[in-house]
Amino acid sequence: MLDSIRKRQRSLLLIITVITIIAFAWWYNPGRAGREAAGELGKINGRTVTIQDVQKLERNIQLAAELGMADLPNQLVTAGRSRDEQGVSFAWNVLLLRDEARRLQIEPTTDQIKAAEKALALFQTNDQFDPSKYQNFVDQGLQPAGLSAADLDEVVADHLRLEGVKQLLKGGNQYPEAMFREQYERVNARMHLAVIRLRREDFEKDIQITDEDIKKYYDQHKDSLRSQEKRSVQIVSFALTDAQKSLAEDKKNEALKPLAEQAEAFMQPVLEHPGEFEKTAEQKGLKIQETGLFAQSSPDPLIHGEPALVRQVFSLTKENPVSDIVQGTNGFFVVKLKEIEPSRPLSLEEAKERITTTLKGERVQAAMEAKSKEILAKINAESGLDFVQAAEKAGFKPELPEPFSFADPGPNSALMQTIAANELDLDPGDTSKLLQGQDGGLIIHLISKDPVDEKKYQEDRKTEYAAANEQFETIMFREWLKVEEQKAGRPPV
């Protein structure tokens, strides 16, 4: 497995991210649409898993967060874009983790579970276990939610299983120094580049689109030339105040929790009686806002800047018109579908502007591609000269931007973004193909890289290696989990 990771180290290192899941009370909702019916979801290690099994385990996401064990859902939610799908992913992986802990003989004992519970910060007073805090949490936190001390034991045991597996995996698999150094140099080494720009506007002026071109394209693509479906919705928002929006992240999360609970209290009766959306909002003193008709690509001003909410709107149906709770930038939303304007075929006149834009874009891109090949062919034909000299002799004067690194792009942030967006990884002396930039195309040549400051590297290594190693361990665990999922026959989410 480590060899597999090493082979993909560059892409892995570029996309390393630790998934952060904020689990609130609305993670578990017995009234959630689509979860009413009982039934078999599939098998794992030959054992049948039902919807009830998944629903029970989903509740542990919230409980883990309240116990300060957010890394449990962080590590075990490995699939799904909606929280329903993520809950299913979590449940499957908990069951798999339990099977593997038994197989690896790292099952926590009762004494270990109790000791771990007593060490939780939630139950401490003056750095000592406080039995009254524990009992209060059971009485006030668990029982009203239909949970018990046994459920608490279960979450703590799963967390110990997770830690046990991770300890086994990292036994001989520390983040390799060479990989850490390579990534450090990639981010911090200053690059000396030569850049040849092909500006889109220089090619657009020579492109002419005739009515005949438009008609021909329309006839060939008539079936796909349609208007965008439009929708309008009613929205109930549970948002932070302006003052709360500027709070530190931990305080902001605290302020979000009661809002999530308010959203859950509103959503449960609405899911059971969607036709009473307005009545329920009125009873709870909540304001309903309505959007106009809008397409997914151009959201209404009320929800502009909330992509998760826009996606949710366009997943609603007339049969299931009320959304799940959607977490936005500064709060939560519940929406109800009001109207759908279906997509329809466009007439030639209606499609004319779109066709013109498409044809012009295609022809500009083709012209830039042809020009870039011409440029590179002329440069490559100049033997004995470096890239800059060869380009100038061929009649193309490259830009020589101020040397920069990813860590400190200076005035070259747009150029850095183009390199990152194209996942460009050149060695000194290499030249890229034509890349797409903000205003056209670019050919980038890496002249050289400065060596990193060795003293600074050693200083940064002391502070950054531990975090990088932790991220590497996350990747190792995810790779292990993926393999075990396949072996166990876990169905896809």
TABEL-V273240 format. One record per run of one state. SS is the DSSP state (helix for helix, strand for strand, loop for the rest). FROM is the first residue (numbers start at 1). TO is the last residue. If there is no record, write none. Layout:
# TABEL-V273240
ss:SS from:FROM to:TO
ss:SS from:FROM to:TO
This chain:
# TABEL-V273240
ss:loop from:1 to:1
ss:helix from:2 to:7
ss:loop from:8 to:8
ss:helix from:9 to:15
ss:loop from:16 to:24
ss:helix from:25 to:27
ss:loop from:28 to:39
ss:strand from:40 to:44
ss:loop from:45 to:46
ss:strand from:47 to:50
ss:helix from:51 to:66
ss:loop from:67 to:69
ss:helix from:70 to:76
ss:loop from:77 to:82
ss:helix from:83 to:103
ss:loop from:104 to:109
ss:helix from:110 to:118
ss:loop from:119 to:120
ss:helix from:121 to:123
ss:strand from:124 to:125
ss:loop from:126 to:127
ss:strand from:128 to:129
ss:loop from:130 to:130
ss:helix from:131 to:145
ss:loop from:146 to:148
ss:helix from:149 to:170
ss:loop from:171 to:176
ss:helix from:177 to:188
ss:loop from:189 to:190
ss:strand from:191 to:199
ss:helix from:200 to:204
ss:loop from:205 to:210
ss:helix from:211 to:220
ss:loop from:221 to:221
ss:helix from:222 to:224
ss:loop from:225 to:225
ss:strand from:226 to:226
ss:loop from:227 to:229
ss:strand from:230 to:239
ss:loop from:240 to:241
ss:helix from:242 to:245
ss:loop from:246 to:248
ss:helix from:249 to:272
ss:loop from:273 to:273
ss:helix from:274 to:283
ss:loop from:284 to:287
ss:strand from:288 to:290
ss:loop from:291 to:293
ss:strand from:294 to:295
ss:loop from:296 to:297
ss:strand from:298 to:298
ss:loop from:299 to:306
ss:helix from:307 to:313
ss:loop from:314 to:321
ss:strand from:322 to:322
ss:loop from:323 to:325
ss:strand from:326 to:327
ss:loop from:328 to:330
ss:strand from:331 to:341
ss:loop from:342 to:344
ss:strand from:345 to:345
ss:loop from:346 to:347
ss:helix from:348 to:380
ss:loop from:381 to:386
ss:helix from:387 to:393
ss:loop from:394 to:398
ss:strand from:399 to:399
ss:loop from:400 to:403
ss:strand from:404 to:404
ss:loop from:405 to:409
ss:helix from:410 to:421
ss:loop from:422 to:430
ss:strand from:431 to:431
ss:loop from:432 to:434
ss:strand from:435 to:436
ss:loop from:437 to:439
ss:strand from:440 to:449
ss:loop from:450 to:453
ss:helix from:454 to:488
ss:loop from:489 to:493
